[in-house]
Amino acid sequence: MLKSYEAIYEHGQIRWLDTPPEVDTARIIVTVLPPANDRSKDVPKRRPPEKLKGRVRVVGDIVSSPYSDGTWESMIERTARQLSGDSEAFK
């Protein structure tokens, strides 16, 4: 199994951030990441539709919705009617 170790590369030298691997010689693969202060620019923050603002709580990461704001609103209203006992809302 492969193990990963975090390090900083500066001026041709590797500085290990944690305990370095216990090997004398090894073949390595290096992935160069953007500086830590630039990482937030890479991934845009996802947000729920404006119509749901204040009506829902985001527990984890969300994905973009295939539904329009109007569709979401009608789905929420239908669910509310179903919960209140409106039998017509189940049709």
Backbone as a chain_set.jsonl record, in Angstrom:
{"seq": "MLKSYEAIYEHGQIRWLDTPPEVDTARIIVTVLPPANDRSKDVPKRRPPEKLKGRVRVVGDIVSSPYSDGTWESMIERTARQLSGDSEAFK", "coords": {"N": [[0.835, -1.169, 0.0], [0.498, 2.234, -0.796], [1.914, 5.099, 0.778], [1.346, 8.447, 1.861], [3.141, 11.467, 2.324], [3.44, 14.638, 3.711], [5.093, 17.524, 2.56], [7.25, 20.381, 2.154], [8.56, 21.971, -0.635], [11.392, 23.742, -1.19], [13.608, 25.765, -2.825], [15.003, 23.595, -4.094], [15.164, 21.74, -2.058], [13.624, 19.337, 0.123], [11.384, 19.714, 2.74], [10.143, 18.004, 5.364], [6.865, 17.886, 6.69], [5.651, 16.314, 8.579], [6.502, 13.282, 10.284], [9.217, 11.97, 8.553], [9.413, 9.513, 5.837], [10.583, 6.212, 6.642], [12.958, 5.317, 5.053], [15.901, 4.635, 3.117], [16.441, 4.858, 0.41], [14.224, 5.6, -2.187], [11.692, 5.39, -4.686], [9.841, 8.11, -5.836], [6.772, 9.967, -6.236], [5.824, 13.132, -7.163], [3.489, 15.604, -6.432], [2.623, 18.773, -7.256], [1.146, 21.268, -5.439], [-1.026, 24.177, -5.372], [-0.082, 27.244, -3.648], [-1.034, 27.459, -0.176], [-2.62, 29.712, 0.423], [-3.857, 30.243, -1.978], [-5.64, 28.206, -2.536], [-8.372, 28.48, -1.934], [-9.422, 29.866, -4.053], [-9.632, 28.051, -6.078], [-11.856, 26.291, -5.8], [-15.148, 26.997, -6.143], [-17.567, 28.245, -3.805], [-20.48, 26.47, -3.019], [-23.961, 27.13, -3.047], [-27.292, 27.079, -1.682], [-30.407, 27.568, -3.531], [-31.679, 30.941, -3.711], [-34.389, 31.208, -2.978], [-34.686, 29.32, -1.016], [-33.354, 30.28, 1.137], [-32.935, 30.644, 4.559], [-34.858, 28.748, 5.018], [-33.876, 26.229, 4.926], [-31.284, 24.064, 6.215], [-27.918, 23.645, 5.686], [-26.163, 20.744, 5.902], [-23.948, 19.3, 5.037], [-21.668, 19.229, 2.281], [-23.112, 20.56, -0.657], [-24.612, 19.932, -3.853], [-25.007, 21.364, -7.109], [-28.316, 22.157, -8.067], [-30.667, 20.431, -10.168], [-33.066, 21.591, -10.481], [-35.174, 24.491, -10.943], [-35.519, 27.606, -9.081], [-38.266, 28.135, -8.751], [-39.381, 25.589, -9.074], [-38.316, 24.257, -6.876], [-39.594, 25.705, -4.845], [-42.314, 25.043, -5.273], [-42.183, 22.304, -4.787], [-41.51, 22.255, -2.076], [-43.726, 23.516, -0.965], [-45.718, 21.659, -1.673], [-44.883, 19.424, -0.192], [-45.212, 20.474, 2.382], [-47.996, 20.722, 2.41], [-48.697, 18.037, 2.232], [-47.69, 17.102, 4.68], [-49.397, 18.448, 6.384], [-51.681, 17.052, 6.067], [-53.209, 17.229, 3.737], [-54.874, 15.539, 1.409], [-55.064, 15.826, -1.337], [-52.586, 16.736, -2.101], [-51.027, 14.536, -2.486], [-51.467, 13.525, -4.958]], "CA": [[0.0, 0.0, 0.0], [1.257, 3.472, -0.87], [1.689, 6.055, 1.856], [1.598, 9.829, 1.476], [3.805, 12.292, 3.318], [3.355, 16.04, 3.306], [6.377, 18.214, 2.65], [7.38, 21.659, 1.447], [9.724, 22.015, -1.528], [11.935, 25.105, -1.257], [14.969, 25.924, -3.367], [15.638, 22.313, -4.366], [15.206, 20.901, -0.858], [12.334, 18.906, 0.652], [11.263, 19.839, 4.203], [9.01, 17.187, 5.77], [5.985, 18.536, 7.663], [5.425, 15.315, 9.629], [7.603, 12.328, 10.36], [9.588, 11.534, 7.195], [9.38, 8.058, 5.656], [11.765, 5.512, 7.153], [13.628, 4.628, 3.946], [17.145, 5.269, 2.692], [16.284, 5.14, -1.002], [12.857, 5.288, -2.606], [11.155, 6.045, -5.872], [8.755, 8.961, -5.357], [5.937, 10.713, -7.168], [5.605, 14.448, -6.562], [2.354, 16.395, -6.912], [2.808, 20.16, -6.827], [-0.12, 21.92, -5.12], [-0.916, 25.628, -5.299], [0.156, 27.711, -2.282], [-2.205, 27.325, 0.697], [-3.472, 30.901, 0.366], [-4.533, 30.285, -3.276], [-6.536, 27.056, -2.699], [-9.782, 28.858, -1.851], [-9.842, 30.379, -5.356], [-9.821, 26.929, -6.997], [-13.158, 25.653, -5.661], [-16.165, 27.97, -5.77], [-18.496, 27.813, -2.765], [-21.817, 26.147, -3.511], [-25.004, 27.703, -2.205], [-28.65, 26.69, -2.065], [-31.13, 28.637, -4.225], [-32.09, 32.068, -2.871], [-35.746, 30.985, -2.462], [-34.617, 28.449, 0.149], [-32.597, 30.962, 2.173], [-33.661, 30.717, 5.813], [-35.829, 27.654, 5.13], [-33.149, 24.967, 4.997], [-29.99, 24.101, 6.879], [-26.967, 22.83, 4.939], [-25.432, 19.923, 6.853], [-22.672, 18.963, 4.429], [-21.477, 19.85, 0.983], [-24.269, 20.389, -1.532], [-24.322, 19.996, -5.276], [-25.927, 22.228, -7.843], [-29.619, 21.531, -8.258], [-31.186, 20.402, -11.529], [-34.365, 22.259, -10.458], [-35.179, 25.95, -10.833], [-36.015, 28.085, -7.794], [-39.715, 27.963, -8.729], [-39.67, 24.172, -8.883], [-38.022, 23.969, -5.47], [-40.634, 26.303, -4.018], [-43.541, 24.247, -5.389], [-41.937, 21.022, -4.125], [-41.567, 22.49, -0.63], [-45.129, 23.786, -0.631], [-46.458, 20.388, -1.78], [-44.5, 18.619, 0.968], [-45.858, 21.074, 3.552], [-49.409, 20.359, 2.347], [-48.772, 16.615, 2.557], [-47.472, 16.965, 6.118], [-50.548, 18.98, 7.107], [-52.802, 16.146, 5.88], [-53.956, 17.511, 2.508], [-54.818, 14.319, 0.576], [-54.895, 16.237, -2.731], [-51.17, 16.977, -2.358], [-50.369, 13.276, -2.802], [-51.815, 13.15, -6.332]], "C": [[0.889, 1.246, 0.0], [0.923, 4.369, 0.307], [2.041, 7.441, 1.342], [2.224, 10.578, 2.646], [3.759, 13.727, 2.824], [4.699, 16.721, 3.547], [6.291, 19.536, 1.907], [8.664, 21.583, 0.617], [10.168, 23.456, -1.629], [13.371, 25.06, -1.76], [15.699, 24.59, -3.522], [15.708, 21.365, -3.181], [13.781, 20.542, -0.428], [12.384, 19.014, 2.167], [9.989, 19.112, 4.608], [8.189, 17.919, 6.817], [5.643, 17.604, 8.823], [6.668, 14.43, 9.708], [7.955, 11.855, 8.951], [9.525, 10.013, 7.071], [10.685, 7.421, 6.12], [12.394, 4.661, 6.053], [14.921, 5.379, 3.627], [17.066, 5.698, 1.233], [14.864, 4.745, -1.392], [12.552, 5.996, -3.91], [9.967, 6.857, -5.397], [7.984, 9.576, -6.52], [5.611, 12.028, -6.481], [4.42, 15.127, -7.237], [2.531, 17.802, -6.376], [1.443, 20.808, -6.659], [0.058, 23.432, -5.144], [-0.631, 26.048, -3.854], [-1.14, 27.677, -1.474], [-3.138, 28.519, 0.595], [-4.221, 31.019, -0.96], [-5.587, 29.186, -3.434], [-8.008, 27.45, -2.671], [-10.31, 29.388, -3.18], [-10.181, 29.252, -6.327], [-11.239, 26.366, -6.969], [-14.189, 26.706, -5.255], [-17.092, 27.395, -4.693], [-19.859, 27.568, -3.383], [-22.836, 26.679, -2.528], [-26.368, 27.197, -2.643], [-29.333, 27.843, -2.789], [-31.603, 29.707, -3.253], [-33.469, 31.861, -2.251], [-35.739, 30.13, -1.193], [-33.878, 29.09, 1.32], [-33.46, 31.11, 3.433], [-34.649, 29.576, 6.029], [-35.149, 26.293, 5.264], [-31.841, 25.174, 5.742], [-29.071, 23.159, 6.108], [-26.113, 22.087, 5.951], [-24.046, 19.578, 6.319], [-22.522, 19.717, 3.13], [-22.72, 19.584, 0.134], [-23.816, 20.468, -2.975], [-25.324, 20.912, -5.947], [-27.212, 21.471, -8.154], [-30.018, 21.515, -9.731], [-32.517, 21.149, -11.635], [-34.2, 23.778, -10.372], [-35.69, 26.337, -9.449], [-37.526, 27.882, -7.672], [-40.113, 26.521, -8.485], [-39.423, 23.778, -7.432], [-39.147, 24.486, -4.583], [-41.92, 25.476, -4.075], [-43.373, 22.885, -4.723], [-42.033, 21.172, -2.607], [-43.008, 22.737, -0.19], [-45.958, 22.503, -0.674], [-46.151, 19.499, -0.583], [-45.163, 19.152, 2.237], [-47.345, 20.72, 3.579], [-49.607, 18.889, 2.705], [-48.629, 16.403, 4.062], [-48.664, 17.472, 6.935], [-51.797, 18.125, 6.895], [-53.632, 16.379, 4.65], [-53.824, 16.315, 1.56], [-54.629, 14.658, -0.894], [-53.415, 16.431, -3.095], [-50.415, 15.707, -2.72], [-50.618, 12.839, -4.245], [-50.848, 13.718, -7.324]], "O": [[1.899, 1.304, 0.702], [-0.215, 4.397, 0.777], [2.922, 7.596, 0.495], [1.878, 10.35, 3.806], [4.011, 13.995, 1.649], [5.346, 16.529, 4.577], [5.366, 19.769, 1.129], [9.716, 21.18, 1.114], [9.414, 24.308, -2.101], [14.229, 24.394, -1.181], [16.86, 24.461, -3.135], [16.268, 20.276, -3.304], [12.853, 21.334, -0.593], [13.292, 18.487, 2.81], [8.888, 19.532, 4.252], [8.751, 18.514, 7.737], [5.373, 18.068, 9.931], [7.746, 14.806, 9.246], [7.078, 11.385, 8.226], [9.577, 9.303, 8.076], [11.756, 8.017, 6.004], [12.364, 3.432, 6.117], [15.025, 6.587, 3.836], [17.559, 6.763, 0.861], [14.363, 3.697, -0.985], [13.089, 7.066, -4.196], [9.153, 6.35, -4.626], [8.491, 9.686, -7.636], [5.167, 12.033, -5.333], [4.358, 15.214, -8.463], [2.583, 18.0, -5.162], [0.669, 20.893, -7.612], [1.171, 23.924, -4.959], [-0.911, 25.286, -2.929], [-2.224, 27.848, -2.032], [-4.354, 28.344, 0.677], [-5.144, 31.828, -1.06], [-6.363, 29.231, -4.388], [-8.821, 26.804, -3.332], [-11.518, 29.363, -3.415], [-10.925, 29.458, -7.286], [-11.772, 25.998, -8.016], [-14.118, 27.25, -4.153], [-17.364, 26.194, -4.68], [-20.338, 28.372, -4.182], [-22.606, 26.679, -1.318], [-26.586, 26.918, -3.822], [-28.889, 28.986, -2.676], [-31.897, 29.408, -2.095], [-33.705, 32.287, -1.121], [-36.668, 30.202, -0.389], [-33.79, 28.491, 2.392], [-34.573, 31.635, 3.377], [-35.219, 29.451, 7.113], [-35.781, 25.317, 5.669], [-31.354, 26.296, 5.882], [-29.414, 21.995, 5.9], [-25.423, 22.704, 6.763], [-23.076, 19.566, 7.077], [-23.183, 20.732, 2.91], [-23.306, 18.503, 0.204], [-22.754, 21.013, -3.274], [-26.384, 21.195, -5.387], [-27.182, 20.281, -8.467], [-29.743, 22.467, -10.462], [-33.044, 21.328, -12.733], [-33.228, 24.283, -9.81], [-36.229, 25.5, -8.726], [-38.014, 27.5, -6.608], [-41.076, 26.254, -7.766], [-40.218, 23.056, -6.831], [-39.601, 23.788, -3.676], [-42.546, 25.233, -3.044], [-44.328, 22.363, -4.149], [-42.582, 20.301, -1.932], [-43.448, 22.224, 0.839], [-46.806, 22.282, 0.191], [-47.057, 18.887, -0.017], [-45.624, 18.374, 3.072], [-47.898, 20.449, 4.645], [-50.564, 18.534, 3.394], [-49.366, 15.612, 4.652], [-48.914, 16.99, 8.039], [-52.851, 18.415, 7.461], [-54.694, 15.77, 4.52], [-52.762, 16.109, 0.973], [-54.079, 13.845, -1.637], [-53.038, 16.305, -4.26], [-49.287, 15.778, -3.208], [-50.02, 11.864, -4.699], [-50.996, 13.498, -8.526]]}, "num_chains": 1, "name": "protein.A"}
